[in-house]
Amino acid sequence: MRKRTIFQLNSLYRDNMKVTGYFYGKGEPAICIMGALRGNEIQQLYICSQLNKRLKELEREGAICPGKEILVIPTANLYSINAGRRFWPADNTDINRMFPGYSLGETTQRIAAGVFEAISHYKYGIHFCSFYMSGTFLTHVRMMHTGFEDISLAEGFGLPYTVVRDPKPYDTTTLNYNWQIWETEAFSVYTSGTDEINLESAREGVEAVLCFMASQGIIRYSHPENQKTQVLWEKEMDVIRSDTAGIILPYVNVGEVVEAGTLLAEIIDPYIGDVKKEVTATKRGRVFFERNKPVVYANTVLFRLIPE
């Protein structure tokens, strides 16, 4: 393992912010794994720490294939992690909405530019990231439909689901989108947990990346035979929203198969305790996403179901 600072932001009043990369193997830039770009992505930071631990062991065993270089970046936003803030503490901007960056721009633009310059030439890119809505997912691979993606590669992760989504205008400044535009095969891996660590889901995330690297001839790694991934288009999922505000009491868990009419949750009046709304499934499906915050507002996404 080789540890190197790939970008540094100098500070007048505290230690400089350093974006640290951990390199394994030598040769062509085969794959880069990015962790937390936001300050509350503790699950994503933890996954990268466990990935570094496994890769150190594999390197000692000689399991990194000759001519392949692996780069792991646990976080590119250490200041926000230290301050306990999701976005950049000084101006509340999101680094993952600043790519490919601008070296003479605002602080987060400069961070994005410095990081992207160091990682844009890798053949494969994997980003452990969090969703913009608070909730729990089935562990899955997510890809943007840019015209540059190769969906068949996602089978190498050995995860049951690959979600493909049409990018919206704000997606054009994310790491995943710009990796693809610069001809990196880019994937986002979503696990359950952001602010808190979900050990089982973190293990699935680490194993998925090791399986992918093995499938692409980057490492030698024994793993169970990959299961065939089901490709889901996000726009085809059944989205269930609240039509009133209140406290939500869920009655199902992520991964459960529910029938049409199944009671998914109740929305309770926070003052008098009456049930304001019973949330039911509109069709048979598997619970793919569930909101995990107790307070909801009107038109909040509560569940996403995979039609079955």
SULRAKA-V786715 format. One line per field, one symbol per residue. ss: DSSP state (@ for helix, = for strand, . for the rest). phi: phi as a letter, one per 20 degrees, with the letter a starting at -180 (. if undefined). psi: psi as a letter, one per 20 degrees, with the letter a starting at -180 (. if undefined). A space follows every 50 residues. Layout:
ss=???
phi=???
psi=???
//
This chain:
ss=.========.......========..==========.....@@@@@@@@@ @@@@@@@@@@...=..=========..@@@@@@...........@@@... ......@@@@@@@@@@@@@....=====......===..=====...... @@@@@@@...=====...@@@@@.@@@@@@@...======........@@ @@@@@@@@@@@@@@@...=..........====@@@.====....===== ......==....======......======....=======...==.... =======.
phi=.cdbfebcdfcedbffededdddcmcpffebcddefdcfdefgfffgfff ffffffffffemeefgmcddcddfbdbfgfffemdfdgffcmedgfccff nbfdefgffffffffffecfeffcccdecdefdfrddffbecceedndfd fffffffmefccddcffegfffdefgffgffemefdcdddcfocfdedff fffffffffffffffdmecdbebggfefeeedegfefedddedbeqeedf ccdgofecegnffeacddffddnffebeecfebfadfeccfddfeccgmf fdbcdefc
psi=pppqoiqpoqqhiaqqppopqoqprqbqngqpppcpiqijmhghggghgh ggghhgghhhikipqqjpppppohqklhghghikqgrphhjkqohjkjqj roijbrghhhggggghhiiijqgqppoorqqiqprprpprppqqniiiqn hhhhhihjqhppppqpqrhiiijrggghgghkkpoqqppprpqfhqpogg hggggghgghgghhhjkhroppqqppqpqpppphiiqopoqqjrqappoq jrqpiqpqrpipohrqpppigijqohppoqpirprpohqppjphpqrpjp pgqppop.
//
